[in-house]
Amino acid sequence: MTTVSIIIPTLNEELALPRTLRQVKQLCPAPLEVIIADGGSTDRTLALVLAEQQHMPHLKIVRSEVACRATQMNRGAEVATATILCFLHADTTLPDDALLVMQQTLADTRTAAGGFISLMRGPLRTCWLTSFHNYIKSYYAPLLFRPHLFFFKGARLLFGDQVIFCRREQFMACGGYTNGLPIMEEADLMLKLVRYGRIRQVNRVVESSDRRIEKWGFWRANAIYLYIGFLWGVGYSPEKLKRFYADIR
């Protein structure tokens, strides 16, 4: 039986996490488990999770020794028991049949991993242009920087807001996320997983918070996205790139 473990990395997510957990409770089929991989939250994040466990017995907490999303997600994967791993950001919500989409996508053994189309939204607006750019970036980024993988392996570069999912066996076999990698950890993972099959962006939508655009503004946010993506593509150090991508809560 194909089952799904949802892994949610958190660090001071008391504002975003409750809505995401409410959506997770509506999923049909339901996940085998939901794992909160916390990086040392100092707000009410863990208190909210502990309170929610009364209503979600399959909700678990694992603590990471460092506040690094890549390391946190690896810690979650280590304790996960399902056949499929789904990495869900705390500010992203899923359609109620999302797990069925994942199961059907990975039923094709030629597919190694997948992700959704991310629609960035806020309380009163939808960021259509940024969302469209994120959609096409999954295709043009590997075409520009890894054309041999794009044409011959079916590589696509997916990012965290797109809710990445893959088989647990292959995730562990390739080494998972690179521990300590501070940025572009999802793109790095795609380049590892493509050895097992193509990467698919499925034609379904998830919703992600526009809090970076709200904080930085449209032009600055998109300039930073392009700048970081280009420099990573030509081999610039992720540790140095992280300086341009501050955490926003």
C-alpha positions in Angstrom: 0.0 0.0 0.0 1.3 3.4 -0.9 1.3 5.8 2.0 2.4 9.4 2.6 4.4 11.1 5.4 4.1 14.9 5.4 7.1 16.6 6.8 6.8 20.3 7.8 10.0 22.2 8.8 9.2 25.0 11.3 11.0 27.9 12.9 8.8 30.4 14.7 5.7 29.6 12.6 3.0 30.3 15.1 1.1 32.6 12.6 1.2 30.4 9.5 1.1 26.8 10.9 -2.4 26.7 12.4 -4.0 27.3 8.9 -1.8 24.7 7.3 -2.6 22.1 9.9 -6.3 22.8 9.5 -5.9 22.1 5.8 -3.9 18.9 6.4 -6.8 17.6 8.5 -9.1 17.8 5.5 -6.9 15.7 3.2 -8.5 12.7 1.7 -6.9 10.2 1.7 -5.2 11.2 5.0 -1.4 11.0 5.5 0.0 8.2 7.5 1.7 10.7 9.7 2.5 14.4 9.9 6.0 15.3 11.2 6.9 18.7 12.5 10.6 19.1 12.1 11.4 22.0 14.3 14.6 24.1 14.2 14.4 25.6 17.7 11.3 27.7 17.7 11.1 30.3 20.5 7.5 31.4 19.9 4.3 29.3 20.4 4.9 27.0 17.5 5.6 23.9 19.5 2.8 24.7 22.0 0.3 24.8 19.2 1.5 21.5 17.8 1.3 19.8 21.3 -2.2 21.1 21.7 -3.1 19.9 18.2 -1.9 16.4 18.9 -5.1 15.8 20.9 -7.0 15.9 17.6 -4.3 14.5 15.4 -2.8 11.4 17.0 -0.6 10.9 13.9 1.1 14.3 14.4 4.7 14.0 15.6 7.5 16.4 16.6 11.2 15.9 15.8 13.7 18.4 16.8 16.7 19.4 14.7 20.1 20.3 16.3 20.3 23.3 13.9 17.9 25.8 12.4 18.5 24.8 8.8 15.5 23.7 6.7 17.6 21.0 4.8 18.8 19.4 8.0 15.3 19.7 9.6 13.7 17.9 6.7 16.3 15.2 6.8 15.5 14.6 10.5 11.9 14.3 9.6 12.6 11.8 6.8 14.7 9.7 9.2 11.7 9.0 11.4 9.1 8.9 8.6 7.6 5.4 7.9 5.5 6.0 4.7 6.6 5.0 1.2 6.2 8.6 -0.1 7.7 11.7 1.6 6.0 15.1 1.1 7.8 18.2 2.2 5.3 20.9 3.0 6.3 24.5 4.1 4.4 25.8 7.1 3.0 28.7 5.1 1.7 26.5 2.2 -1.7 24.8 1.9 -2.7 21.8 -0.2 -5.9 20.8 -2.1 -7.9 18.1 -0.3 -6.9 15.4 -2.8 -3.2 16.3 -2.9 -2.0 12.9 -1.6 -4.0 11.1 -4.2 -2.2 13.2 -6.8 1.1 12.3 -5.3 0.3 8.6 -5.3 -0.9 8.6 -8.9 2.2 10.6 -10.1 4.6 8.2 -8.5 2.7 5.2 -9.7 4.7 5.8 -12.9 8.1 4.3 -12.1 9.7 6.6 -14.6 9.0 9.5 -12.3 11.3 10.1 -9.4 9.8 13.2 -7.8 7.1 15.8 -8.3 5.8 19.1 -7.2 2.8 21.4 -7.7 2.2 24.8 -9.3 2.6 27.3 -6.5 0.2 30.2 -6.4 1.5 32.9 -4.1 -1.3 34.7 -2.2 -1.9 37.1 0.6 -5.1 38.0 2.5 -6.3 40.4 -0.1 -4.3 39.6 -3.3 -2.8 37.0 -5.5 0.7 37.5 -6.9 0.0 36.4 -10.5 3.2 37.5 -12.1 5.5 36.0 -9.5 3.5 32.8 -9.5 3.8 32.6 -13.3 7.5 33.2 -13.1 7.9 30.5 -10.5 6.0 28.1 -12.8 8.2 28.7 -15.9 11.4 28.8 -13.8 11.0 25.1 -13.1 11.6 24.6 -16.8 13.9 27.3 -18.0 16.4 27.0 -15.1 17.5 23.5 -15.8 17.3 24.2 -19.6 19.8 27.1 -19.1 22.1 25.6 -16.5 21.8 21.8 -16.8 20.6 21.3 -20.5 21.9 17.7 -20.7 19.8 16.7 -17.7 16.8 18.7 -19.0 16.8 17.0 -22.4 18.0 13.5 -21.6 16.9 12.9 -18.0 13.7 15.0 -17.7 15.2 17.3 -15.0 13.1 20.1 -13.6 14.1 22.4 -10.7 11.3 22.4 -8.1 11.3 24.6 -5.0 9.9 24.4 -1.6 6.7 26.4 -2.2 5.8 23.7 -4.8 5.5 21.0 -2.2 8.1 18.4 -3.3 7.2 14.7 -3.0 9.3 11.6 -3.7 9.7 8.0 -2.7 11.3 7.5 0.7 13.6 4.8 -0.6 15.1 6.9 -3.3 15.3 9.9 -1.1 17.4 8.0 1.4 19.5 6.3 -1.3 20.6 9.6 -2.8 21.5 11.1 0.6 18.4 13.3 0.9 18.9 17.0 1.3 22.5 18.2 1.8 22.8 18.8 5.5 23.6 22.4 6.4 22.8 23.7 2.9 21.3 27.1 3.7 19.5 27.8 0.4 18.5 26.2 -2.9 18.3 22.9 -1.0 15.3 21.7 -3.1 17.0 22.4 -6.4 20.1 20.5 -5.2 17.8 17.6 -4.2 16.3 17.5 -7.7 19.7 17.1 -9.3 20.2 14.1 -7.0 16.9 12.5 -7.6 16.9 12.8 -11.4 19.2 9.8 -11.6 16.1 7.7 -10.7 13.7 9.2 -13.2 12.2 12.4 -14.4 11.0 15.3 -12.3 7.4 16.4 -12.8 5.6 19.6 -12.1 2.0 18.3 -11.9 -0.9 20.5 -13.2 -2.4 21.2 -9.9 -2.2 24.3 -7.6 -1.0 24.8 -4.0 -1.2 28.1 -2.2 1.8 29.7 -0.6 2.1 32.9 1.5 3.3 36.0 -0.3 5.0 37.3 2.9 8.4 37.8 1.2 6.8 40.0 -1.5 4.8 41.9 1.2 8.0 42.5 3.2 10.3 43.3 0.3 8.0 44.6 -2.4 7.3 43.1 -5.8 10.4 44.4 -7.7 12.9 43.7 -5.0 11.6 40.3 -4.2 11.6 39.1 -7.8 15.0 40.7 -8.4 16.4 38.7 -5.5 14.8 35.5 -6.8 16.4 35.9 -10.2 19.8 37.0 -8.8 20.0 34.0 -6.4 18.8 31.6 -9.1 21.3 32.8 -11.7 24.3 32.8 -9.3 23.4 29.3 -8.0 23.2 28.1 -11.6 26.7 29.2 -12.4 28.1 27.7 -9.2 28.1 30.5 -6.7 28.4 29.3 -3.0 25.0 28.8 -1.3 26.5 30.0 1.9 27.2 33.4 0.4 23.8 33.5 -1.4 22.0 33.0 1.9 23.1 36.6 2.8 20.6 37.9 0.3 17.7 35.8 1.5 16.8 36.6 5.0 14.1 34.6 6.8 10.7 36.3 6.9 8.0 35.4 9.5 
